[in-house]
Amino acid sequence: MLDGYASGFRQHPAWLVLVATILFGQAGLALQLFGTVGPWSACLDSRPIMNGRHPLHLYHGVLGVNTFRERAATTCYDPAVQAGYPKTPIFDNGVRPAELFLVWDRSAPPAAAYKLGVFISFLCVPLVFVLAARGFGLSCAGACLAAIGGCLISWSVGVRAILDAGQMDLLLAGMAVMLFLGGLVRYTLDAGLTAWFLLTSATVFGWMIHPVVCLGMLPLFAVFYIIAAPRHGLSWHLGMIAVPLIGIAPNVWWLRDWVKFCWLKQASPEPIPPLPTLAYWLGTPKDYATYFGSDLLSWALLGVAILGLGASLQKGTFRAIVILALAILALLLARLGETWTIARSIGLNQSAQILPALQVLLAAQFFGRLLDTAKAKGIVVFFASLALVACGWGGDMNESLGVNVPPLKLGLSVQQQAIVDAIRTNTTPTARILIEETEARPPGWNWTALLPMLTERNYLGGLDPESGIEHSYCNLRNGKLAGRAFDSWTASELQVYVRRYNVGWVLCRTPAARAMWTAYSDIEEVARFHDHGEVVLYVIHRKHSYVLAGSATIERADASKIVLTDLVPNDAGEVILSYHAQNELQAVPLIVRMSTSPDPHDPIPFIKLIMPGPVSRVTLTWEHP
């Protein structure tokens, strides 16, 4: 065994006390996400995180977990929004952390389980850096320094921007990459069960959280397998070949849906943007400078990391090559995310956030080697750990220490709660509520994604204006209704739209939308609110029905099933529903045949049920292959 691996925490367990101290400090910092007064209570209450797309992930997480408990799958058909759409690993692609957080505790409110998952994720940061550092061959002192540095960068501006955007999948994927890096280096230099288990676990977790990141890591894995292969025997080769296979195998059950529904990510009215030219993708040195930070501390960290890279080269070139290759790969993926819309939509523009983590690892390598020659290395690391504890639990001392963790936005505002109350009071489940979506992204902008859970009503719009799925064609957004400018709609066309999508109420946010709908006959204002601008709820006085042809009663419509009773077909033997059709939907009993009713404008047809005569009860369920 190499010297760096022979002297670890098992041989020197006293260092685990310092690891526990670092965890305690990180716990204090993580709790600050939920406020300074009663943060633990705030973490466990029912108020959801409202930053970025956290509300969307929470909503889809609840759908996915409930579906998983029913039939061991997370893909389902949600009839509550967009006249029915498939909730898949593609939309939304950042939901898997939420499903992971929610699946363990049925008794806790979903928002509480989600927040606890966010807290635990940040609590795991120092452990990830300890394992990665040990895989890289750092001593106990160096691993503890890496953990402290990892805690600090987890509260950096770049990582905080990812958290505020609701991209927990990217944060967890970055942690998986760090574990993968440590396992790859250790298994190559000192093959053993511990290293193989670390490498394989990181691969399994990475595929579960963010498969695109794992696809990006495969070339790196293949290159270093080829480089290291000549130095090892058969058992090592079998272990390396097993890593990607075992990583994918436990995830096949949901990855097949990830592949199957890739088409959902691109809305049909928009052309697929072409790949950037090579010159534009590679850019100039100035384009890359921003990835390393603009302040003095960032450049100081880079300088120490370069010294650490030199220390790595003294131990052997393999460690340094792995770090450099991963850094180059991260930069190229980040540039691709900056220059190609499709890559940006899956978060590749954030790939450069792995660079500070790599720099911390190299800096810890440098300082760790210095401390290893000192007798008082334990005391130095102890005081560094205490400084982190002071940052986490120091109260007003935090700002003077230069570490400040602004709390997340929790719960609905007073006006948002008023909108929820008004919807519950003035609407019914018998028709849909059309929500206007705008380009504005004020704090808590995505809160309307929670409306189906909060009100038990059905909606058009409100999930995510940037979802890019064909089922969102019917939305009211950016001065257009169903992709057409407001002034191009006639009164008769609006009447057809309202009937086709069974719209009973409209929630408007802009003067243009209000002008359009107030000109429509049989409409009346219900209430006005202020949610980052004036919001008006209108009621359309019309007979509600989700049945467009024939007759039927909707007894139940949720992500589990749609149940219809007392079905009577029209003269053509058909019952047409105001729900988008999906191939995976199946009807029971078998005498009822599923078909589609095309719309001249909507790219997704509606459900058509063909039957020989009246049927007392029909159940539509999602048949997962």
Secondary structure, DSSP 8 states (H G I E B T S, - for coil): --HHHHSSTTT-TTHHHHHHHHHHHHHHHHHGGG-SSSHHHHHHSS--B-STTHHHHHHHHHHHHHHHHHHS---EEETTBTTSEEE-SSTTTT-HHHHHHHTT-SSS-HHHHHHHHHHHHHHTHHHHHHHHHHHTT--HHHHHHHHHHHHHHTTSHHHHHHHHTT-HHHHHHHHHHHHHHHHHHHHHHS-SHHHHHHHHHHHHHHHHH-HHHHHHHHHHHHHHHHHHGGG--HHHHHHHHHHHHHHHGGGHHHHHHHHHTGGGGS-TTS-------HHHHH--HHHHHGGG-SSHHHHHHHHHHHHHHHHHHHH-HHHHHHHHHHHHHHHHHHHHHHH-HHHHHTTGGGGGGHHHHHHHHHHHHHHHHHHHT-TTHHHHHHHHHHHHHHHHH-TTHHHHTT-------BS--HHHHHHHHHHHHH--TTSEEEEEE-S---TTGGGGGGHHHHH--EEES-S-TT---GGGGG-EETTEETTEEGGG--HHHHHHHHHHTTEEEEEE-SHHHHHHHHTSTTEEEEEEEESSSEEEEEEE-S---SEEESEEEEEEESSS-EEEEEEE--TTSEEEEEEE--TTEEEESTTSEEEEE--SS-SS-EEEEE-SS-EEEEEEEE---
